[in-house]
Amino acid sequence: MPIYEFLCLSCHKSFDELYRSASERRRPACPSCGSSEVSKKFSSFAMGGKASGDSGSSSGGCGGCSRSSCSGCH
């Protein structure tokens, strides 16, 4: 079941919405103000766990970039 992120165009709050399938096409209402004027956000996701034989992150750092230290991205 996919989870999509939305941004309310009225109150500018972000919220998540769970869908039963990727083909479901409904427009949610903002839980903060009730507006149906929302925009789907592009979001990234993080993967947890390790692959078999993997001793750590192959990208170094926090896994969100290729740097060896997170001081440049945090």
Biopython code that builds the backbone (N, CA, C, O; Angstrom):
import numpy as np
from Bio.PDB.StructureBuilder import StructureBuilder

atoms = [
    (1, "MET", "N", (0.839, -1.176, 0.000)),
    (1, "MET", "CA", (0.000, 0.000, 0.000)),
    (1, "MET", "C", (0.887, 1.243, 0.000)),
    (1, "MET", "O", (1.687, 1.428, 0.917)),
    (2, "PRO", "N", (0.758, 2.077, -0.994)),
    (2, "PRO", "CA", (1.594, 3.280, -1.061)),
    (2, "PRO", "C", (1.118, 4.375, -0.111)),
    (2, "PRO", "O", (-0.073, 4.507, 0.171)),
    (3, "ILE", "N", (2.067, 5.142, 0.366)),
    (3, "ILE", "CA", (1.800, 6.322, 1.175)),
    (3, "ILE", "C", (2.283, 7.526, 0.374)),
    (3, "ILE", "O", (3.445, 7.583, -0.028)),
    (4, "TYR", "N", (1.398, 8.481, 0.145)),
    (4, "TYR", "CA", (1.749, 9.679, -0.611)),
    (4, "TYR", "C", (1.783, 10.881, 0.310)),
    (4, "TYR", "O", (1.033, 10.954, 1.283)),
    (5, "GLU", "N", (2.662, 11.829, -0.005)),
    (5, "GLU", "CA", (2.749, 13.076, 0.743)),
    (5, "GLU", "C", (2.046, 14.172, -0.049)),
    (5, "GLU", "O", (2.162, 14.251, -1.272)),
    (6, "PHE", "N", (1.319, 15.010, 0.672)),
    (6, "PHE", "CA", (0.595, 16.115, 0.052)),
    (6, "PHE", "C", (0.931, 17.411, 0.764)),
    (6, "PHE", "O", (1.337, 17.407, 1.926)),
    (7, "LEU", "N", (0.760, 18.515, 0.062)),
    (7, "LEU", "CA", (0.905, 19.851, 0.624)),
    (7, "LEU", "C", (-0.414, 20.569, 0.434)),
    (7, "LEU", "O", (-0.936, 20.628, -0.679)),
    (8, "CYS", "N", (-0.959, 21.117, 1.514)),
    (8, "CYS", "CA", (-2.195, 21.885, 1.438)),
    (8, "CYS", "C", (-1.866, 23.263, 0.877)),
    (8, "CYS", "O", (-0.990, 23.959, 1.391)),
    (9, "LEU", "N", (-2.570, 23.650, -0.174)),
    (9, "LEU", "CA", (-2.326, 24.942, -0.799)),
    (9, "LEU", "C", (-2.985, 26.088, -0.033)),
    (9, "LEU", "O", (-2.695, 27.256, -0.293)),
    (10, "SER", "N", (-3.872, 25.759, 0.911)),
    (10, "SER", "CA", (-4.539, 26.790, 1.718)),
    (10, "SER", "C", (-3.740, 27.141, 2.966)),
    (10, "SER", "O", (-3.453, 28.311, 3.215)),
    (11, "CYS", "N", (-3.378, 26.111, 3.760)),
    (11, "CYS", "CA", (-2.671, 26.381, 5.028)),
    (11, "CYS", "C", (-1.185, 26.008, 4.985)),
    (11, "CYS", "O", (-0.462, 26.238, 5.954)),
    (12, "HIS", "N", (-0.731, 25.435, 3.872)),
    (12, "HIS", "CA", (0.674, 25.101, 3.642)),
    (12, "HIS", "C", (1.229, 24.044, 4.584)),
    (12, "HIS", "O", (2.435, 24.007, 4.830)),
    (13, "LYS", "N", (0.365, 23.186, 5.114)),
    (13, "LYS", "CA", (0.812, 22.074, 5.963)),
    (13, "LYS", "C", (0.997, 20.831, 5.096)),
    (13, "LYS", "O", (0.257, 20.623, 4.134)),
    (14, "SER", "N", (1.974, 20.018, 5.436)),
    (14, "SER", "CA", (2.209, 18.747, 4.754)),
    (14, "SER", "C", (1.526, 17.632, 5.520)),
    (14, "SER", "O", (1.423, 17.681, 6.745)),
    (15, "PHE", "N", (1.054, 16.617, 4.789)),
    (15, "PHE", "CA", (0.456, 15.452, 5.439)),
    (15, "PHE", "C", (0.602, 14.238, 4.533)),
    (15, "PHE", "O", (0.805, 14.372, 3.326)),
    (16, "ASP", "N", (0.498, 13.058, 5.122)),
    (16, "ASP", "CA", (0.601, 11.788, 4.409)),
    (16, "ASP", "C", (-0.780, 11.175, 4.268)),
    (16, "ASP", "O", (-1.660, 11.390, 5.102)),
    (17, "GLU", "N", (-0.955, 10.413, 3.210)),
    (17, "GLU", "CA", (-2.226, 9.726, 2.984)),
    (17, "GLU", "C", (-1.924, 8.309, 2.481)),
    (17, "GLU", "O", (-1.156, 8.129, 1.536)),
    (18, "LEU", "N", (-2.530, 7.320, 3.115)),
    (18, "LEU", "CA", (-2.354, 5.921, 2.746)),
    (18, "LEU", "C", (-3.387, 5.543, 1.693)),
    (18, "LEU", "O", (-4.572, 5.838, 1.846)),
    (19, "TYR", "N", (-2.943, 4.898, 0.636)),
    (19, "TYR", "CA", (-3.829, 4.441, -0.438)),
    (19, "TYR", "C", (-3.818, 2.920, -0.483)),
    (19, "TYR", "O", (-2.803, 2.300, -0.165)),
    (20, "ARG", "N", (-4.926, 2.316, -0.871)),
    (20, "ARG", "CA", (-5.014, 0.860, -0.959)),
    (20, "ARG", "C", (-4.211, 0.304, -2.122)),
    (20, "ARG", "O", (-3.715, -0.820, -2.049)),
    (21, "SER", "N", (-4.076, 1.078, -3.198)),
    (21, "SER", "CA", (-3.265, 0.660, -4.347)),
    (21, "SER", "C", (-2.727, 1.896, -5.050)),
    (21, "SER", "O", (-3.222, 3.004, -4.848)),
    (22, "ALA", "N", (-1.710, 1.695, -5.874)),
    (22, "ALA", "CA", (-1.109, 2.814, -6.595)),
    (22, "ALA", "C", (-2.059, 3.379, -7.640)),
    (22, "ALA", "O", (-1.892, 4.520, -8.069)),
    (23, "SER", "N", (-3.053, 2.600, -8.059)),
    (23, "SER", "CA", (-3.988, 3.067, -9.085)),
    (23, "SER", "C", (-5.167, 3.861, -8.509)),
    (23, "SER", "O", (-5.969, 4.410, -9.264)),
    (24, "GLU", "N", (-5.275, 3.923, -7.187)),
    (24, "GLU", "CA", (-6.366, 4.675, -6.562)),
    (24, "GLU", "C", (-6.201, 6.164, -6.856)),
    (24, "GLU", "O", (-5.110, 6.710, -6.688)),
    (25, "ARG", "N", (-7.250, 6.811, -7.283)),
    (25, "ARG", "CA", (-7.181, 8.210, -7.725)),
    (25, "ARG", "C", (-8.143, 9.104, -6.956)),
    (25, "ARG", "O", (-9.087, 9.635, -7.542)),
    (26, "ARG", "N", (-7.929, 9.279, -5.682)),
    (26, "ARG", "CA", (-8.792, 10.187, -4.926)),
    (26, "ARG", "C", (-7.963, 11.370, -4.443)),
    (26, "ARG", "O", (-6.755, 11.253, -4.235)),
    (27, "ARG", "N", (-8.613, 12.487, -4.270)),
    (27, "ARG", "CA", (-7.954, 13.704, -3.796)),
    (27, "ARG", "C", (-8.317, 13.877, -2.325)),
    (27, "ARG", "O", (-9.482, 14.122, -2.011)),
    (28, "PRO", "N", (-7.349, 13.755, -1.413)),
    (28, "PRO", "CA", (-7.666, 13.864, 0.010)),
    (28, "PRO", "C", (-7.916, 15.305, 0.444)),
    (28, "PRO", "O", (-7.556, 16.253, -0.253)),
    (29, "ALA", "N", (-8.533, 15.445, 1.596)),
    (29, "ALA", "CA", (-8.728, 16.757, 2.217)),
    (29, "ALA", "C", (-7.650, 16.954, 3.278)),
    (29, "ALA", "O", (-7.221, 15.991, 3.915)),
    (30, "CYS", "N", (-7.220, 18.172, 3.465)),
    (30, "CYS", "CA", (-6.215, 18.498, 4.471)),
    (30, "CYS", "C", (-6.767, 18.209, 5.863)),
    (30, "CYS", "O", (-7.857, 18.673, 6.198)),
    (31, "PRO", "N", (-6.034, 17.450, 6.682)),
    (31, "PRO", "CA", (-6.518, 17.181, 8.036)),
    (31, "PRO", "C", (-6.482, 18.400, 8.953)),
    (31, "PRO", "O", (-7.170, 18.415, 9.974)),
    (32, "SER", "N", (-5.701, 19.418, 8.616)),
    (32, "SER", "CA", (-5.606, 20.619, 9.452)),
    (32, "SER", "C", (-6.735, 21.608, 9.208)),
    (32, "SER", "O", (-7.342, 22.108, 10.156)),
    (33, "CYS", "N", (-7.023, 21.898, 7.920)),
    (33, "CYS", "CA", (-8.025, 22.926, 7.631)),
    (33, "CYS", "C", (-9.221, 22.404, 6.830)),
    (33, "CYS", "O", (-10.210, 23.118, 6.667)),
    (34, "GLY", "N", (-9.142, 21.165, 6.328)),
    (34, "GLY", "CA", (-10.261, 20.573, 5.596)),
    (34, "GLY", "C", (-10.315, 20.929, 4.120)),
    (34, "GLY", "O", (-11.221, 20.483, 3.416)),
    (35, "SER", "N", (-9.369, 21.720, 3.636)),
    (35, "SER", "CA", (-9.371, 22.132, 2.236)),
    (35, "SER", "C", (-9.073, 20.941, 1.319)),
    (35, "SER", "O", (-8.292, 20.055, 1.668)),
    (36, "SER", "N", (-9.702, 20.934, 0.152)),
    (36, "SER", "CA", (-9.406, 19.902, -0.845)),
    (36, "SER", "C", (-8.410, 20.424, -1.883)),
    (36, "SER", "O", (-8.099, 19.734, -2.854)),
    (37, "GLU", "N", (-7.914, 21.639, -1.675)),
    (37, "GLU", "CA", (-6.896, 22.226, -2.557)),
    (37, "GLU", "C", (-5.524, 21.740, -2.092)),
    (37, "GLU", "O", (-4.840, 22.420, -1.328)),
    (38, "VAL", "N", (-5.136, 20.562, -2.559)),
    (38, "VAL", "CA", (-3.872, 19.960, -2.154)),
    (38, "VAL", "C", (-3.063, 19.593, -3.388)),
    (38, "VAL", "O", (-3.606, 19.415, -4.478)),
    (39, "SER", "N", (-1.767, 19.484, -3.195)),
    (39, "SER", "CA", (-0.852, 19.121, -4.263)),
    (39, "SER", "C", (-0.004, 17.943, -3.790)),
    (39, "SER", "O", (0.497, 17.946, -2.665)),
    (40, "LYS", "N", (0.157, 16.932, -4.655)),
    (40, "LYS", "CA", (0.996, 15.790, -4.302)),
    (40, "LYS", "C", (2.448, 16.232, -4.348)),
    (40, "LYS", "O", (2.881, 16.866, -5.310)),
    (41, "LYS", "N", (3.199, 15.898, -3.307)),
    (41, "LYS", "CA", (4.601, 16.264, -3.225)),
    (41, "LYS", "C", (5.465, 15.142, -3.765)),
    (41, "LYS", "O", (5.101, 13.970, -3.673)),
    (42, "PHE", "N", (6.600, 15.496, -4.325)),
    (42, "PHE", "CA", (7.599, 14.510, -4.688)),
    (42, "PHE", "C", (8.361, 14.197, -3.421)),
    (42, "PHE", "O", (8.857, 15.108, -2.758)),
    (43, "SER", "N", (8.462, 12.940, -3.075)),
    (43, "SER", "CA", (9.165, 12.596, -1.849)),
    (43, "SER", "C", (10.131, 11.458, -2.093)),
    (43, "SER", "O", (9.934, 10.628, -2.980)),
    (44, "SER", "N", (11.163, 11.438, -1.300)),
    (44, "SER", "CA", (12.124, 10.347, -1.355)),
    (44, "SER", "C", (11.838, 9.414, -0.190)),
    (44, "SER", "O", (11.089, 9.761, 0.723)),
    (45, "PHE", "N", (12.420, 8.258, -0.221)),
    (45, "PHE", "CA", (12.217, 7.313, 0.866)),
    (45, "PHE", "C", (13.555, 6.744, 1.280)),
    (45, "PHE", "O", (14.520, 6.775, 0.516)),
    (46, "ALA", "N", (13.607, 6.229, 2.483)),
    (46, "ALA", "CA", (14.822, 5.615, 3.007)),
    (46, "ALA", "C", (14.598, 4.121, 3.109)),
    (46, "ALA", "O", (13.507, 3.667, 3.454)),
    (47, "MET", "N", (15.616, 3.375, 2.812)),
    (47, "MET", "CA", (15.525, 1.923, 2.935)),
    (47, "MET", "C", (16.357, 1.506, 4.134)),
    (47, "MET", "O", (17.501, 1.935, 4.286)),
    (48, "GLY", "N", (15.787, 0.682, 4.971)),
    (48, "GLY", "CA", (16.502, 0.194, 6.133)),
    (48, "GLY", "C", (17.009, -1.216, 5.894)),
    (48, "GLY", "O", (16.672, -1.855, 4.897)),
    (49, "GLY", "N", (17.814, -1.682, 6.812)),
    (49, "GLY", "CA", (18.320, -3.046, 6.702)),
    (49, "GLY", "C", (19.585, -3.113, 5.876)),
    (49, "GLY", "O", (20.055, -2.116, 5.329)),
    (50, "LYS", "N", (20.126, -4.329, 5.803)),
    (50, "LYS", "CA", (21.358, -4.550, 5.060)),
    (50, "LYS", "C", (21.162, -5.684, 4.076)),
    (50, "LYS", "O", (20.421, -6.630, 4.344)),
    (51, "ALA", "N", (21.818, -5.588, 2.955)),
    (51, "ALA", "CA", (21.810, -6.685, 1.995)),
    (51, "ALA", "C", (22.710, -7.787, 2.509)),
    (51, "ALA", "O", (23.603, -7.528, 3.316)),
    (52, "SER", "N", (22.499, -8.984, 2.071)),
    (52, "SER", "CA", (23.303, -10.113, 2.483)),
    (52, "SER", "C", (24.772, -9.857, 2.162)),
    (52, "SER", "O", (25.120, -9.550, 1.021)),
    (53, "GLY", "N", (25.632, -9.983, 3.175)),
    (53, "GLY", "CA", (27.051, -9.767, 2.979)),
    (53, "GLY", "C", (27.444, -8.305, 2.985)),
    (53, "GLY", "O", (28.617, -7.989, 2.786)),
    (54, "ASP", "N", (26.526, -7.426, 3.201)),
    (54, "ASP", "CA", (26.803, -5.990, 3.223)),
    (54, "ASP", "C", (27.283, -5.612, 4.612)),
    (54, "ASP", "O", (26.629, -5.941, 5.602)),
    (55, "SER", "N", (28.412, -4.929, 4.699)),
    (55, "SER", "CA", (28.946, -4.545, 5.997)),
    (55, "SER", "C", (28.592, -3.124, 6.362)),
    (55, "SER", "O", (29.075, -2.618, 7.375)),
    (56, "GLY", "N", (27.769, -2.462, 5.578)),
    (56, "GLY", "CA", (27.380, -1.089, 5.872)),
    (56, "GLY", "C", (26.931, -0.402, 4.617)),
    (56, "GLY", "O", (26.730, -1.038, 3.582)),
    (57, "SER", "N", (26.774, 0.891, 4.707)),
    (57, "SER", "CA", (26.310, 1.669, 3.565)),
    (57, "SER", "C", (27.400, 1.788, 2.523)),
    (57, "SER", "O", (28.535, 2.126, 2.859)),
    (58, "SER", "N", (27.088, 1.519, 1.270)),
    (58, "SER", "CA", (28.070, 1.626, 0.212)),
    (58, "SER", "C", (28.305, 3.065, -0.195)),
    (58, "SER", "O", (29.304, 3.369, -0.847)),
    (59, "SER", "N", (27.398, 3.958, 0.181)),
    (59, "SER", "CA", (27.547, 5.349, -0.214)),
    (59, "SER", "C", (28.286, 6.165, 0.830)),
    (59, "SER", "O", (28.599, 7.330, 0.586)),
    (60, "GLY", "N", (28.572, 5.584, 1.989)),
    (60, "GLY", "CA", (29.236, 6.332, 3.038)),
    (60, "GLY", "C", (28.276, 7.295, 3.698)),
    (60, "GLY", "O", (27.117, 7.399, 3.295)),
    (61, "GLY", "N", (28.751, 8.001, 4.709)),
    (61, "GLY", "CA", (27.921, 9.003, 5.365)),
    (61, "GLY", "C", (26.606, 8.442, 5.874)),
    (61, "GLY", "O", (26.557, 7.352, 6.443)),
    (62, "CYS", "N", (25.556, 9.194, 5.662)),
    (62, "CYS", "CA", (24.249, 8.828, 6.195)),
    (62, "CYS", "C", (23.411, 8.016, 5.219)),
    (62, "CYS", "O", (22.301, 7.610, 5.563)),
    (63, "GLY", "N", (23.904, 7.770, 4.022)),
    (63, "GLY", "CA", (23.147, 7.029, 3.035)),
    (63, "GLY", "C", (22.322, 7.918, 2.134)),
    (63, "GLY", "O", (21.780, 7.451, 1.133)),
    (64, "GLY", "N", (22.214, 9.199, 2.471)),
    (64, "GLY", "CA", (21.447, 10.126, 1.664)),
    (64, "GLY", "C", (22.298, 10.835, 0.618)),
    (64, "GLY", "O", (21.776, 11.552, -0.236)),
    (65, "CYS", "N", (23.595, 10.633, 0.691)),
    (65, "CYS", "CA", (24.490, 11.260, -0.273)),
    (65, "CYS", "C", (25.736, 10.404, -0.401)),
    (65, "CYS", "O", (25.828, 9.351, 0.231)),
    (66, "SER", "N", (26.678, 10.825, -1.191)),
    (66, "SER", "CA", (27.894, 10.034, -1.393)),
    (66, "SER", "C", (29.072, 10.565, -0.577)),
    (66, "SER", "O", (30.198, 10.099, -0.749)),
    (67, "ARG", "N", (28.831, 11.514, 0.291)),
    (67, "ARG", "CA", (29.909, 12.071, 1.111)),
    (67, "ARG", "C", (30.277, 11.098, 2.229)),
    (67, "ARG", "O", (29.454, 10.279, 2.639)),
    (68, "SER", "N", (31.488, 11.187, 2.712)),
    (68, "SER", "CA", (31.923, 10.310, 3.798)),
    (68, "SER", "C", (31.522, 10.848, 5.166)),
    (68, "SER", "O", (31.649, 10.146, 6.169)),
    (69, "SER", "N", (31.042, 12.082, 5.214)),
    (69, "SER", "CA", (30.622, 12.698, 6.464)),
    (69, "SER", "C", (29.285, 13.411, 6.243)),
    (69, "SER", "O", (29.052, 13.984, 5.179)),
    (70, "CYS", "N", (28.424, 13.374, 7.236)),
    (70, "CYS", "CA", (27.119, 14.038, 7.118)),
    (70, "CYS", "C", (27.198, 15.529, 7.425)),
    (70, "CYS", "O", (26.182, 16.220, 7.344)),
    (71, "SER", "N", (28.358, 16.039, 7.770)),
    (71, "SER", "CA", (28.450, 17.453, 8.117)),
    (71, "SER", "C", (28.115, 18.357, 6.946)),
    (71, "SER", "O", (27.719, 19.504, 7.152)),
    (72, "GLY", "N", (28.266, 17.866, 5.712)),
    (72, "GLY", "CA", (27.963, 18.683, 4.546)),
    (72, "GLY", "C", (26.487, 18.678, 4.175)),
    (72, "GLY", "O", (26.022, 19.574, 3.470)),
    (73, "CYS", "N", (25.746, 17.673, 4.645)),
    (73, "CYS", "CA", (24.335, 17.596, 4.239)),
    (73, "CYS", "C", (23.376, 17.771, 5.418)),
    (73, "CYS", "O", (22.162, 17.781, 5.210)),
    (74, "HIS", "N", (23.862, 17.905, 6.605)),
    (74, "HIS", "CA", (22.990, 18.092, 7.776)),
    (74, "HIS", "C", (23.318, 19.370, 8.473)),
    (74, "HIS", "O", (22.693, 19.702, 9.480)),
]
sb = StructureBuilder()
sb.init_structure("model")
sb.init_model(0)
sb.init_chain("A")
sb.init_seg("    ")
for serial, (resi, resn, name, xyz) in enumerate(atoms, 1):
    if name == "N":
        sb.init_residue(resn, " ", resi, " ")
    sb.init_atom(name, np.array(xyz, "f"), 0.0, 1.0, " ", f" {name:<3s}", serial, name[0])
structure = sb.get_structure()
